[in-house]
């Protein structure tokens, strides 16, 4: 099974560029997870006949949001938005709003695993949302993954808005105290790994310096001054089924590029 993830930074924009259709036709994913869709379903003229669409859009227009496109014939048992499967999980809103109204988590249940696509809140340039990340969001998300794994393995993907280790960004020393590479954000990713998840790309490519996001400033993408902030995490129980983990730097249309994994279906 070939599963892809892509922060499209606005699904309408990437479709106007023709990049989403081109990507689907060429890569032919079984499942495609999207983040930062910035649209409600009825705002998008999507006609990908080979796929069934699942959406979790933000209440605020043109903001955040996630979606999953699943190839016809793949059976989906359940669909869950945010933490609705475990309503005891809570995150208090901050000055920017309620992150559980921003369409940031979408979960589908398949026969053998859950797939979760996540768009983690950005800590903001002056770190105004770092406290939310450290004290509320990351601990709740870790608990969510643990609860899901008590039922069956999970595949988690998306934009986590943080590089984990120095190898995961081009200029680590200059960014130690900047959003996306603070000690608090990195600790959050540590927590997901301690919850029994594997960073698939780093598992298969332990020494490769490759990135998934580039700022629009200073010709960063052309110069490959990037960050690896998009991930596929899988449960330890799925490790033996992991066949590949890839990054597609040559695919444009967003400030992020797609990533993928392939899992043995036997």
C-alpha positions as CSV (number, residue, x, y, z in Angstrom):
1,X,0.0,0.0,0.0
2,X,1.4,3.4,-1.1
3,X,0.5,6.2,1.3
4,X,1.4,9.8,0.6
5,X,1.2,13.0,2.6
6,X,1.4,16.6,1.4
7,X,0.9,20.0,3.0
8,X,-0.6,21.7,-0.1
9,X,-0.8,25.2,1.5
10,X,-4.3,25.7,0.0
11,X,-5.9,23.0,-2.1
12,X,-7.6,25.5,-4.3
13,X,-4.3,27.1,-5.2
14,X,-2.5,23.8,-5.9
15,X,-5.4,22.7,-8.1
16,X,-5.4,26.0,-10.1
17,X,-1.7,25.3,-10.8
18,X,-2.7,21.8,-12.0
19,X,-0.2,20.3,-9.7
20,X,-2.6,18.1,-7.6
21,X,-4.0,16.4,-10.7
22,X,-0.6,15.9,-12.2
23,X,0.7,14.4,-8.9
24,X,-2.2,12.0,-8.5
25,X,-1.9,10.8,-12.1
26,X,1.9,10.2,-11.9
27,X,2.3,8.9,-8.4
28,X,-1.0,7.0,-8.2
29,X,-1.2,6.7,-4.4
30,X,-3.5,4.3,-2.7
31,X,-4.1,6.9,0.1
32,X,-3.3,10.6,-0.1
33,X,-3.3,12.7,3.1
34,X,-3.5,16.5,2.8
35,X,-2.8,19.3,5.3
36,X,-3.5,23.0,5.2
37,X,-6.4,22.5,2.7
38,X,-7.8,26.0,3.6
39,X,-11.2,25.2,2.2
40,X,-14.5,23.5,2.9
41,X,-15.5,20.6,0.7
42,X,-18.2,22.6,-1.0
43,X,-15.6,25.2,-2.0
44,X,-13.6,22.8,-4.1
45,X,-14.4,21.4,-7.5
46,X,-12.8,18.0,-7.0
47,X,-13.5,15.2,-9.4
48,X,-11.0,12.5,-8.8
49,X,-13.2,9.5,-9.7
50,X,-10.8,6.9,-8.4
51,X,-10.9,8.3,-4.9
52,X,-13.3,8.7,-2.0
53,X,-12.8,12.0,-0.1
54,X,-12.8,12.6,3.6
55,X,-12.5,16.2,5.0
56,X,-12.0,17.9,8.3
57,X,-12.2,21.7,7.6
58,X,-11.6,24.5,10.0
59,X,-14.6,26.6,11.2
60,X,-12.6,29.7,10.3
61,X,-12.8,30.2,6.5
62,X,-9.7,29.7,4.4
63,X,-7.6,28.3,7.3
64,X,-5.8,25.1,8.3
65,X,-7.8,21.9,7.6
66,X,-7.0,18.3,6.6
67,X,-8.3,15.8,4.1
68,X,-7.7,12.2,3.0
69,X,-8.3,10.7,-0.5
70,X,-8.7,7.0,-0.5
71,X,-8.7,4.8,-3.6
72,X,-12.0,3.1,-4.4
73,X,-12.0,-0.4,-3.1
74,X,-10.1,0.3,0.1
75,X,-12.6,-0.3,2.9
76,X,-12.9,2.4,5.5
77,X,-14.5,1.3,8.7
78,X,-14.8,4.6,10.6
79,X,-14.0,8.3,10.2
80,X,-13.1,10.5,13.2
81,X,-12.5,14.3,13.4
82,X,-10.1,15.7,15.9
83,X,-10.5,13.8,19.3
84,X,-14.1,12.8,18.8
85,X,-13.2,9.1,19.2
86,X,-11.9,9.8,22.7
87,X,-13.9,12.8,23.9
88,X,-12.1,12.8,27.3
89,X,-9.1,14.3,25.5
90,X,-9.3,18.1,25.7
91,X,-7.2,21.1,24.6
92,X,-8.1,24.5,25.9
93,X,-8.2,27.3,23.4
94,X,-5.5,30.0,23.4
95,X,-5.6,33.7,22.2
96,X,-5.5,32.3,18.6
97,X,-8.6,30.2,19.1
98,X,-9.5,26.6,19.7
99,X,-7.1,24.2,17.8
100,X,-9.8,21.6,17.8
101,X,-12.0,23.8,15.6
102,X,-9.2,24.2,13.1
103,X,-9.6,20.8,11.3
104,X,-6.2,19.7,12.3
105,X,-6.7,16.0,12.9
106,X,-8.5,13.5,10.7
107,X,-8.5,9.7,11.4
108,X,-9.7,6.8,9.3
109,X,-10.0,3.3,10.6
110,X,-9.0,0.5,8.2
111,X,-9.1,-3.2,9.0
112,X,-5.4,-3.5,10.1
113,X,-4.5,0.0,11.3
114,X,-5.7,3.6,11.8
115,X,-4.4,6.3,9.6
116,X,-4.1,9.8,11.1
117,X,-3.3,13.0,9.2
118,X,-2.2,15.9,11.4
119,X,-1.5,19.6,10.9
120,X,0.2,20.7,14.0
121,X,-0.2,24.4,15.0
122,X,2.8,26.6,14.2
123,X,4.4,28.1,17.3
124,X,4.5,31.5,15.6
125,X,7.4,33.8,14.9
126,X,7.6,35.2,18.4
127,X,6.7,31.8,20.0
128,X,3.2,33.0,21.0
129,X,1.8,29.5,20.5
130,X,4.7,27.5,21.9
131,X,3.0,27.1,25.3
132,X,0.0,25.6,23.6
133,X,2.3,23.1,21.8
134,X,4.3,22.2,24.9
135,X,1.7,22.0,27.6
136,X,-1.5,21.0,25.7
137,X,-1.2,20.0,22.1
138,X,1.8,17.6,22.1
139,X,0.8,15.8,25.3
140,X,-2.8,15.3,24.1
141,X,-1.7,14.1,20.7
142,X,0.7,11.7,22.3
143,X,-2.1,10.3,24.5
144,X,-4.3,10.1,21.4
145,X,-1.7,7.9,19.6
146,X,-1.4,5.7,22.6
147,X,-5.1,5.2,22.9
148,X,-5.4,4.3,19.2
149,X,-2.5,1.9,19.5
150,X,-4.3,0.1,22.3
151,X,-6.8,-1.0,19.7
152,X,-4.6,-1.5,16.6
153,X,-1.4,-0.1,15.0
154,X,-1.4,3.5,13.6
155,X,0.1,5.3,10.6
156,X,0.5,9.0,11.4
157,X,1.5,11.6,8.8
158,X,1.5,15.3,8.3
159,X,3.1,18.6,9.0
160,X,4.4,18.7,12.5
161,X,5.9,22.2,12.2
162,X,9.1,21.1,13.9
163,X,12.4,19.6,12.9
164,X,13.5,16.9,15.3
165,X,17.3,16.7,15.2
166,X,20.0,18.9,13.8
167,X,20.2,16.7,10.7
168,X,16.6,17.7,9.9
169,X,17.3,21.3,8.9
170,X,20.0,23.1,6.9
171,X,21.0,25.7,9.6
172,X,20.4,24.2,13.1
173,X,22.7,26.4,15.0
174,X,21.0,29.6,13.8
175,X,17.5,28.2,14.7
176,X,17.9,26.8,18.2
177,X,15.6,29.3,19.7
178,X,13.3,29.8,16.7
179,X,9.9,28.4,16.0
180,X,10.2,24.9,14.6
181,X,13.4,24.0,16.4
182,X,13.0,24.9,20.0
183,X,13.8,22.4,22.7
184,X,10.1,22.2,23.6
185,X,9.0,21.3,20.1
186,X,11.7,18.8,19.7
187,X,10.7,17.2,23.0
188,X,7.2,16.9,21.7
189,X,8.5,14.7,18.8
190,X,10.5,12.7,21.4
191,X,7.2,12.0,23.1
192,X,5.6,10.6,20.0
193,X,8.6,8.2,19.5
194,X,8.4,7.2,23.2
195,X,4.7,6.4,22.5
196,X,5.8,3.5,20.3
197,X,6.1,5.3,17.0
198,X,8.9,5.1,14.4
199,X,10.1,8.0,12.2
200,X,10.0,6.0,8.9
201,X,12.3,8.2,6.9
202,X,15.0,8.3,9.5
203,X,14.6,4.6,10.1
204,X,15.5,3.8,6.5
205,X,17.7,6.8,5.8
206,X,19.6,7.5,9.0
207,X,22.2,9.9,7.6
208,X,20.4,11.6,4.7
209,X,20.0,15.4,4.9
210,X,16.8,16.0,3.0
211,X,14.0,18.5,3.6
212,X,10.3,18.9,3.1
213,X,9.7,22.6,3.6
214,X,11.4,25.8,2.4
215,X,10.7,29.4,3.3
216,X,9.7,31.7,0.4
217,X,12.5,34.0,1.3
218,X,16.1,34.1,0.0
219,X,15.7,31.5,-2.8
220,X,15.7,28.9,0.0
221,X,14.3,26.1,-2.1
222,X,16.6,26.7,-5.0
223,X,19.5,26.7,-2.6
224,X,18.0,23.8,-0.6
225,X,18.1,25.7,2.7
226,X,15.2,23.7,4.1
227,X,13.6,21.8,7.0
228,X,12.3,18.3,7.4
229,X,9.0,19.0,9.3
230,X,6.7,16.6,7.5
231,X,6.7,13.0,8.8
232,X,5.3,9.5,8.5
233,X,5.3,7.8,11.9
234,X,4.2,4.2,12.2
235,X,3.7,1.8,15.2
236,X,6.5,-0.5,16.0
237,X,4.2,-3.4,15.1
238,X,4.3,-2.2,11.5
239,X,8.1,-1.9,11.3
240,X,8.5,-5.2,9.4
241,X,6.0,-4.1,6.8
242,X,7.8,-0.9,6.0
243,X,9.2,-1.2,2.4
244,X,10.1,2.5,1.6
245,X,10.0,6.0,2.9
246,X,10.5,8.8,0.3
247,X,10.6,12.6,0.0
248,X,9.7,14.2,-3.4
249,X,11.7,17.5,-3.5
250,X,11.1,17.8,-7.3
251,X,7.3,18.2,-6.9
252,X,6.2,21.8,-6.7
253,X,2.9,23.6,-6.1
254,X,3.4,24.3,-2.4
255,X,6.1,25.5,0.0
256,X,6.1,21.8,1.2
257,X,6.8,18.8,-0.9
258,X,5.1,15.4,-0.7
259,X,6.4,12.5,1.3
260,X,5.4,8.8,1.2
261,X,5.7,5.3,2.6
262,X,5.0,1.9,1.2
263,X,3.7,-0.8,3.5
264,X,3.6,-4.5,2.7
265,X,0.0,-5.6,2.6
266,X,0.4,-9.2,3.5
